[in-house]
Amino acid sequence: MKLYDFKMAPNPQRVNMFLIEKGIEVPTVEINTRERAQFQESYLAINRISQVPTLELDDGTCIAESMAICRYFEGMQPDPPLFGNNVKEKALVEMWSRRAEFMGYLPAADMLRNSSPVFKDRGLPGVPGGVPQIEKLIERGRNSMDRFFAHFDERLGEVRFVAGDHFSVADITTFVTTRFASRVEVNPPASCANIARWLSEIESRPSAAAV
């Protein structure tokens, strides 16, 4: 088993945080996407859409998508449970994970991909070229991040962790999203005291060092 990884990228960071929380060690192969290693034929044979991370099992099966990889390890090692303890918790973890992705992660990705020179003509992930940057997506992403922070600050005023009483993959996605947004100089407003409280607690966890 091996994990094709790039520790600077947010989706691999989600998997790495998850593995640390589980206490699972997996050999890794670094795929430096800044140097376009994901477009090499050797990696395309493993992941045809040229994205990281990818988990290759001992039988040759390749599992891509960060949450699919996390679900695989959750099934292999249920404790500690990071997708919820019961039906209700699992539904809430799924709901808040998806909100973090759609309200925060994707807008932050739009901002980075459409502003950074690194992604010139690579406005979409997994496409080697020919996709121009769209400046209007930067402002739209910034507005979406404002809504993300407001919504999650309200939520964290009601609960200790994003999905409820227990740390979960929803916290991992929200934390990685918040750190990812800081790359484009978008941070929680000072008025978001609940996010600040939550961030302080998450940052104290050993897994946060993976971000």
C-alpha positions in Angstrom: 0.0 0.0 0.0 1.2 3.5 -0.8 -0.2 7.0 -0.8 0.6 9.4 -3.6 0.8 12.7 -1.9 1.8 16.3 -2.1 1.9 17.8 1.4 1.5 21.4 0.3 -1.9 20.6 -1.4 -5.1 20.9 0.7 -6.7 17.6 -0.3 -3.7 15.5 0.7 -3.6 17.5 3.9 -7.1 16.3 4.7 -6.0 12.7 4.3 -2.8 13.3 6.3 -4.7 14.8 9.2 -7.1 11.9 9.1 -4.3 9.3 9.2 -2.6 11.0 12.1 -5.9 11.1 14.0 -6.3 7.4 13.4 -2.6 6.6 14.2 -2.1 5.0 10.8 1.1 5.2 8.9 1.2 4.7 5.2 4.3 4.9 2.9 4.0 7.9 0.7 5.2 8.9 -2.8 5.6 12.7 -3.3 3.9 14.0 -6.5 5.0 17.6 -6.8 2.1 19.3 -8.6 4.0 22.6 -8.7 6.5 20.8 -11.0 3.6 19.2 -12.9 4.6 15.7 -11.8 0.9 14.8 -11.8 0.9 14.9 -15.6 3.7 12.4 -16.0 2.6 9.1 -17.7 3.7 7.1 -14.7 1.2 8.9 -12.5 -1.5 9.1 -15.1 -1.4 5.3 -15.2 -2.5 5.5 -11.5 -4.9 8.5 -11.7 -6.2 9.4 -15.1 -7.5 12.8 -14.0 -4.0 13.7 -12.6 -5.0 14.9 -9.2 -3.6 14.1 -5.7 -4.0 12.2 -3.4 -4.3 8.6 -4.6 -4.2 5.5 -2.5 -2.8 2.4 -4.2 -3.7 -0.8 -2.4 -1.6 -4.0 -2.4 -3.7 -5.6 -5.0 -3.2 -2.7 -7.4 -6.6 -1.0 -6.8 -6.3 2.8 -6.8 -8.6 5.0 -4.8 -8.7 8.7 -5.5 -10.6 11.6 -3.9 -9.6 12.5 -0.3 -12.9 11.6 1.4 -13.0 8.2 -0.4 -9.6 7.5 0.9 -10.6 8.5 4.4 -13.7 6.4 4.3 -11.6 3.4 3.3 -9.4 3.8 6.4 -12.5 4.5 8.6 -13.8 1.1 7.5 -10.4 -0.6 8.1 -9.9 1.0 11.5 -13.2 2.3 13.0 -11.6 3.7 16.1 -11.6 6.6 16.8 -14.7 7.2 14.7 -14.2 10.3 12.5 -17.4 10.0 10.4 -19.7 9.8 13.4 -20.8 7.3 16.0 -24.4 6.7 15.0 -26.8 7.4 12.1 -27.6 11.0 13.3 -23.9 11.9 13.8 -22.9 10.4 10.5 -25.5 12.5 8.7 -24.4 15.7 10.5 -20.7 15.0 9.7 -21.7 14.5 6.1 -23.8 17.7 6.0 -21.1 19.9 7.6 -18.3 18.4 5.6 -20.1 19.2 2.4 -20.9 22.7 3.5 -17.3 23.3 4.3 -16.3 22.0 0.8 -19.0 24.0 -1.2 -19.1 27.2 0.9 -15.4 27.4 1.7 -13.0 25.1 0.0 -14.2 25.5 -3.6 -14.4 29.3 -3.4 -10.9 29.4 -1.9 -9.6 27.2 -4.7 -11.3 29.4 -7.3 -9.5 32.4 -5.8 -6.1 30.7 -5.8 -6.4 29.2 -9.3 -7.6 32.4 -10.9 -5.0 34.7 -9.2 -1.7 32.8 -8.8 0.8 32.9 -11.7 1.5 29.3 -10.9 -1.9 28.4 -12.4 -1.7 30.5 -15.5 -3.7 28.7 -18.2 -4.6 26.0 -15.6 -7.8 27.4 -14.2 -9.2 23.9 -13.6 -7.4 21.1 -11.6 -6.2 18.1 -13.5 -6.0 20.0 -16.8 -2.4 20.5 -18.1 -3.2 23.7 -20.0 -5.6 25.8 -22.1 -7.9 26.8 -19.3 -7.6 30.6 -18.8 -7.9 32.3 -15.4 -11.1 34.2 -14.8 -10.6 37.3 -12.8 -14.3 37.6 -11.8 -14.1 34.3 -9.9 -11.6 35.9 -7.4 -14.2 38.4 -6.2 -17.0 35.8 -6.2 -14.8 33.5 -4.2 -14.1 36.3 -1.6 -17.8 37.0 -1.2 -18.4 33.2 -0.7 -15.7 33.0 1.9 -17.4 35.9 3.8 -20.6 33.8 3.9 -18.6 30.7 4.9 -17.0 32.4 7.9 -20.3 33.9 9.1 -22.2 30.6 8.8 -19.5 28.5 10.5 -19.0 31.1 13.3 -22.7 30.9 14.1 -22.5 27.1 14.1 -19.5 27.1 16.4 -21.3 29.3 18.8 -23.7 26.4 19.3 -21.4 23.4 19.4 -17.8 22.5 20.4 -16.9 20.9 17.1 -18.3 21.5 13.6 -20.6 18.5 13.5 -21.4 18.4 17.3 -19.8 17.2 20.4 -17.0 15.1 18.8 -14.0 15.9 16.6 -14.7 14.6 13.1 -13.7 14.8 9.4 -16.0 17.8 9.2 -13.4 19.6 11.5 -10.6 18.4 9.3 -12.2 19.8 6.1 -13.1 23.1 7.8 -9.6 23.5 9.3 -7.8 22.7 6.0 -10.2 25.1 4.2 -9.5 27.9 6.6 -5.7 27.4 6.3 -6.1 27.1 2.5 -7.9 30.4 2.3 -5.1 32.2 4.2 -2.9 31.6 1.1 -5.0 34.1 -0.8 -5.0 36.4 2.3 -8.6 35.6 3.3 -8.9 35.0 7.0 -11.8 34.8 9.5 -12.8 38.3 10.5 -11.9 39.4 14.0 -15.6 39.3 14.9 -15.7 35.5 14.4 -14.8 34.8 18.0 -16.3 31.3 17.8 -14.1 30.3 14.9 -11.1 31.7 16.8 -11.9 29.6 19.8 -12.4 26.5 17.7 -9.2 27.2 15.7 -7.2 27.4 18.9 -8.4 24.0 20.0 -7.8 22.3 16.6 -4.3 23.8 16.3 -3.4 22.1 19.6 -4.0 18.7 18.0 -0.9 16.9 16.6 -2.6 16.3 13.3 -2.8 20.1 12.7 0.9 20.0 12.0 0.1 18.2 8.7 -1.4 21.5 7.4 
